[in-house]
Amino acid sequence: MSTAEKTPRRASGRPKPPASAPPALAGSMLARRRAAAILEVLAGVRRPSEAAQALETSLPRYYQLERHALVGLLAACEPPPHGPRPDPSRRLAALERENQRLRRECDRHQALVRAAERSLGLALAVARPPAKAVEAKPSANGRKRRARRPSVRALKAVRMLQAAETTSAPEGTAAETATPDKEGGRA
């Protein structure tokens, strides 16, 4: 057997595929027809109006298809990113671990706040979800009354104590450092 009869080999040792066998192109028949018509226009074999007629579309639709095909061609010609590809399952597992860590940290901080409140002798306010907005109901005379906002008695007492503390404190002490509670309800 002579060297001319052997199939040419690549550097990797695998034989080259025959030059006559084109790579298998996947896609529907419609996609192949569109691709062939667009390539014919780009090669100068057909005019855009002829390609639009062959595809049974309008000329603006043909230009839209051509633009879409060129965008796809450019995207396919981009070099692949180097390094390992991001794995969604790993990302999900990392986010779940971070979520658990943050929950533990939040619970720890809440426990620290409760301990600090107990050591200061403050009344504990139980964390509740925000109350639903109550719609104003018409009164007996037909006018709408403003819905009454619920108020915790302990918070009213704290505001009264803070107000009394700021009025009785001398200049330059607790009166300047105390910040009033910014609750929008009536006392």
N, C-alpha and C positions, 0 to 999 in steps of 0.2 A: 504494500500500500504506500503510495507516494504522499508527500506532504501536501500536494495540491488537492488531493481528494479528502483530506481531513477537514472537519469543520473548524473554523477559527475559534480560538479560545480567548477569553478575557483574562485579565491579570488574576482574577479570583479563581480561575480554573474551570469556570462554567462556560459551556459553549454559548455563542451569541445566537439569538433567535434569527431565523431567516429574514432577510430584508423585505421579502414580499408579504409577510404576514403583518397586517396592521394591528395595533392593539384593539382589543374589544372595547367598543364604546357603549356605555349603558345609557339608556334614555328611551323615552317613548317615541313612537313614529312621528308625532307632531313636533317634538323637540328636535329630532333629527332634520325634519324638513325645514324648520325655522333656521337651524344652524347652517344648513347648506345654503339657503337663500341669502342669509346675512354674509356668509363668506364669499359667495358669488358677487355680491354688490361691492364688498370691500376689495375684491380682486379685480373689479372692473368688468366682469363678464356680463352682468346685468345692471340695469338702472334701478333705483329704489322703487319707482312706480311699477316696474315689471315684477319685482320681487313681491311687492304688496299685492298685486293681482294674483301671483302664483300662490301666495299664502291666504288669499281671499280675505284680506284685511284692508283697512284704509291706510293711506300714506302716513298720517300722523301716528297710527298704531304701529306701523312698521318701524318708524324712527324710534318709537318707545322701546320696541323689542330689541332694536340694534343697540340702543344705549344700555339696556339691561344686560345684553350679552357682553358688551365691552367692559362693563363694571365687573361682571363675573370673571372675565378673562384676566383682568388686572388683579382681582382677589386671588385667583388661582396661581398667578405668577409670583406672588409674594413669597419670600423665603420662609421656611418653617422656623418657628422659634427654637432657640438652642436650649438645651437642658431638659429636665423632666417636665412633662406636661402637668398642669394642675389636676388633681384628682378630686372630684366633687365629694366622694364619700369620706376622704380624709379631711376635707374642709368642714364637712358637716360634723364629723366626730370632734374636731378641734373646737368648733363653735359650741357644741354641747358641753364639752369640758369647761370652756370659759363661762358658759351660762351657769353651770353648777358652782364654779368657784365664786362668781359674782353673787349668787344667791346666798352662799355660806357667808360671804363677807357682809352682805346686807343684813342677814340675821344677826351676825356678830355685832354690827353697829347698832342695830335696834336694841339688842340686849344691853349694850353699853349706855345707850341713852336712857333706858328704863332704870338702870342702876344709878345713873347720875341723878335722875329725877327723884328716885327714892331717897338718895342720900341728902338731897337738898330739901326734901319734904314737900315737893310739888305734887299736886294731884295729877294722877296719870290720866291722860286723854287716850281713850281706846281708838286706835286707827280704824276708821270706818270708811267705806266707799262714799263718795260725795252723794248727798241727798238729791233726789230727782227734783227738777224744777216744778214747783206747784203753780198751776195756772190760776190766774185771778178769777174769782167767782163773782158774779154780779150780786150786789147786796139787794135789800128790799126795795130801795128807790131806783134800781136799774143801773146804777153806776158800778164800775168795776172797782173792787177793793184790791189793794196791793197784798200779795200773799205774805203772810207773816213768816219771817225766817226763824227757825228754831235757834235758841241760844242756850248754851250750857251755863248753869248758875255759877259754876266754879270759875269760868272765864270772866263772868261779870264781876265776881269778887276780886279776881286778880287785877282787872282794869281799875276797879275802885281803889285797891291798895296802891297800885302804881301811881294813880292820880294823886292820892293823898301823900305818897312819898315824895313826889316831885314838887308839890306845893309847900311841904314842910322842910325840905332839904335846903341847906344854905347854898349860896351861889358857888358854882365851880365844882360841885361834887356830883351826887347821883342825878341831879336834875339834867345835867348836860349829857351824861352817859346813858340814861334810860331812853329806850326807844319805845314809843307807844305801839300797841298792837294794831296792825292795819286790818282789822276786820270790818267789813262794810256794813254790819247790821247795827240796829239801835241797841242801846244799853238798857 
